[in-house]
Amino acid sequence: MTSLRSFVKRKRRELGLTQIELADRAGVGLRFVRELEQGKSSLRLDKVNQVLVLFGHCMGPVPLKRHDLS
């Protein structure tokens, strides 16, 4: 499973964007993009989705397997 931070960094690089350019296009601050790519554990979901929509994705509920719950 790919982590969110790895996914965003990889997609940003595939598009040839700097962190500043990604922040501008997504309508979020540069600090937010940096924290997202560094794996900060508490981020606003609405802002995460503002970034992910540029890559054709969004965050949402994902079912866990039974063994993941214990």
Secondary structure, 3 states (H helix, E strand, C coil): CCCHHHHHHHHHHHCCCCHHHHHHHHCCCHHHHHHHHHCCCCCCHHHHHHHHHHHCCCCCCCCCCHHHCC
